[in-house]
Amino acid sequence: MITTPASRGPKGPRPQKKFFHRRKFCRFCTDSNLKIEYKETQTLRDFTTERGKIMPRRITGNCAKHQRELTVAIKRARTIALLPFVVSEG
């Protein structure tokens, strides 16, 4: 029986992929002029997907404090119909 090292697959060693990780930063921490308000729908739309879902922190790069504030603002804007809950196809 022939054994292969754990680092190699059945077809040989895999080439190393090089990823460029851009440092994510919180927009609201860096720019003190930006405010999170439910009335500013254009700012809130930047943090929702095209389907209307709230984007997670790991994608937007927000800090935990501002992500919580952003979530509350988006939910308030949805409740008073400034933002849609779901964007339908068609």
Short mmCIF file of the C-alpha atoms (twelve columns), coordinates in Angstrom:
data_MODEL
# 
_entry.id   MODEL 
# 
loop_
_atom_site.group_PDB 
_atom_site.id 
_atom_site.type_symbol 
_atom_site.label_atom_id 
_atom_site.label_alt_id 
_atom_site.label_comp_id 
_atom_site.label_asym_id 
_atom_site.label_seq_id 
_atom_site.Cartn_x 
_atom_site.Cartn_y 
_atom_site.Cartn_z 
_atom_site.pdbx_PDB_model_num 
ATOM 1  C CA . MET A 1  0.000   0.000  0.000   1 
ATOM 2  C CA . ILE A 2  1.338   3.422  -0.989  1 
ATOM 3  C CA . THR A 3  0.846   6.299  1.429   1 
ATOM 4  C CA . THR A 4  1.003   9.965  0.567   1 
ATOM 5  C CA . PRO A 5  1.787   12.856 2.928   1 
ATOM 6  C CA . ALA A 6  -1.206  14.744 4.333   1 
ATOM 7  C CA . SER A 7  -0.183  17.999 2.632   1 
ATOM 8  C CA . ARG A 8  -0.528  16.466 -0.810  1 
ATOM 9  C CA . GLY A 9  -3.747  15.490 -2.472  1 
ATOM 10 C CA . PRO A 10 -4.176  12.475 -4.729  1 
ATOM 11 C CA . LYS A 11 -2.996  14.530 -7.717  1 
ATOM 12 C CA . GLY A 12 0.100   16.031 -6.091  1 
ATOM 13 C CA . PRO A 13 0.864   19.234 -4.176  1 
ATOM 14 C CA . ARG A 14 -1.562  22.110 -4.588  1 
ATOM 15 C CA . PRO A 15 -0.303  25.513 -5.695  1 
ATOM 16 C CA . GLN A 16 -0.550  28.160 -2.990  1 
ATOM 17 C CA . LYS A 17 -3.201  30.783 -3.682  1 
ATOM 18 C CA . LYS A 18 -2.232  34.340 -2.886  1 
ATOM 19 C CA . PHE A 19 -5.063  36.494 -1.592  1 
ATOM 20 C CA . PHE A 20 -4.943  40.239 -1.232  1 
ATOM 21 C CA . HIS A 21 -6.880  41.222 1.859   1 
ATOM 22 C CA . ARG A 22 -7.950  44.842 1.841   1 
ATOM 23 C CA . ARG A 23 -8.233  46.193 5.349   1 
ATOM 24 C CA . LYS A 24 -11.874 46.829 6.193   1 
ATOM 25 C CA . PHE A 25 -12.714 49.860 8.252   1 
ATOM 26 C CA . CYS A 26 -15.804 51.301 9.850   1 
ATOM 27 C CA . ARG A 27 -17.067 54.248 7.816   1 
ATOM 28 C CA . PHE A 28 -18.776 55.801 10.807  1 
ATOM 29 C CA . CYS A 29 -15.690 55.666 13.056  1 
ATOM 30 C CA . THR A 30 -13.422 57.269 10.451  1 
ATOM 31 C CA . ASP A 31 -15.820 60.022 9.331   1 
ATOM 32 C CA . SER A 32 -17.515 61.764 12.257  1 
ATOM 33 C CA . ASN A 33 -19.808 63.732 9.884   1 
ATOM 34 C CA . LEU A 34 -21.671 60.547 8.897   1 
ATOM 35 C CA . LYS A 35 -24.633 59.882 11.136  1 
ATOM 36 C CA . ILE A 36 -26.805 56.789 11.283  1 
ATOM 37 C CA . GLU A 37 -30.412 57.914 11.046  1 
ATOM 38 C CA . TYR A 38 -33.435 56.021 9.808   1 
ATOM 39 C CA . LYS A 39 -34.437 59.046 7.690   1 
ATOM 40 C CA . GLU A 40 -31.278 58.895 5.548   1 
ATOM 41 C CA . THR A 41 -32.328 56.076 3.266   1 
ATOM 42 C CA . GLN A 42 -29.517 56.563 0.761   1 
ATOM 43 C CA . THR A 43 -26.906 55.822 3.430   1 
ATOM 44 C CA . LEU A 44 -28.884 52.822 4.659   1 
ATOM 45 C CA . ARG A 45 -29.230 51.384 1.149   1 
ATOM 46 C CA . ASP A 46 -25.436 51.029 0.972   1 
ATOM 47 C CA . PHE A 47 -25.670 48.474 3.770   1 
ATOM 48 C CA . THR A 48 -28.432 46.331 2.304   1 
ATOM 49 C CA . THR A 49 -28.267 43.831 -0.543  1 
ATOM 50 C CA . GLU A 50 -30.203 44.221 -3.781  1 
ATOM 51 C CA . ARG A 51 -32.814 41.886 -2.249  1 
ATOM 52 C CA . GLY A 52 -33.224 44.129 0.806   1 
ATOM 53 C CA . LYS A 53 -31.311 42.058 3.358   1 
ATOM 54 C CA . ILE A 54 -28.972 43.694 5.877   1 
ATOM 55 C CA . MET A 55 -25.334 42.983 5.044   1 
ATOM 56 C CA . PRO A 56 -23.262 41.394 7.821   1 
ATOM 57 C CA . ARG A 57 -20.414 43.076 9.636   1 
ATOM 58 C CA . ARG A 58 -17.733 40.873 8.098   1 
ATOM 59 C CA . ILE A 59 -18.677 42.151 4.651   1 
ATOM 60 C CA . THR A 60 -19.323 45.837 5.409   1 
ATOM 61 C CA . GLY A 61 -16.393 46.232 7.782   1 
ATOM 62 C CA . ASN A 62 -18.381 48.144 10.393  1 
ATOM 63 C CA . CYS A 63 -17.495 47.954 14.061  1 
ATOM 64 C CA . ALA A 64 -19.947 46.166 16.374  1 
ATOM 65 C CA . LYS A 65 -21.351 49.369 17.854  1 
ATOM 66 C CA . HIS A 66 -22.163 50.964 14.514  1 
ATOM 67 C CA . GLN A 67 -23.463 47.714 13.017  1 
ATOM 68 C CA . ARG A 68 -26.016 47.496 15.845  1 
ATOM 69 C CA . GLU A 69 -27.066 51.122 15.302  1 
ATOM 70 C CA . LEU A 70 -27.282 50.520 11.564  1 
ATOM 71 C CA . THR A 71 -29.489 47.462 12.039  1 
ATOM 72 C CA . VAL A 72 -31.891 49.362 14.278  1 
ATOM 73 C CA . ALA A 73 -32.044 52.266 11.795  1 
ATOM 74 C CA . ILE A 74 -32.750 49.939 8.849   1 
ATOM 75 C CA . LYS A 75 -35.504 48.172 10.789  1 
ATOM 76 C CA . ARG A 76 -37.094 51.507 11.735  1 
ATOM 77 C CA . ALA A 77 -36.950 52.708 8.130   1 
ATOM 78 C CA . ARG A 78 -38.624 49.470 7.008   1 
ATOM 79 C CA . THR A 79 -41.383 49.849 9.580   1 
ATOM 80 C CA . ILE A 80 -42.391 53.304 8.350   1 
ATOM 81 C CA . ALA A 81 -42.008 52.227 4.700   1 
ATOM 82 C CA . LEU A 82 -38.907 54.238 3.788   1 
ATOM 83 C CA . LEU A 83 -37.092 51.006 2.877   1 
ATOM 84 C CA . PRO A 84 -38.665 47.808 1.557   1 
ATOM 85 C CA . PHE A 85 -38.633 44.605 3.585   1 
ATOM 86 C CA . VAL A 86 -38.184 42.519 0.440   1 
ATOM 87 C CA . VAL A 87 -37.441 43.580 -3.128  1 
ATOM 88 C CA . SER A 88 -39.449 41.408 -5.501  1 
ATOM 89 C CA . GLU A 89 -38.292 40.258 -8.934  1 
ATOM 90 C CA . GLY A 90 -40.113 41.668 -11.873 1 
# 
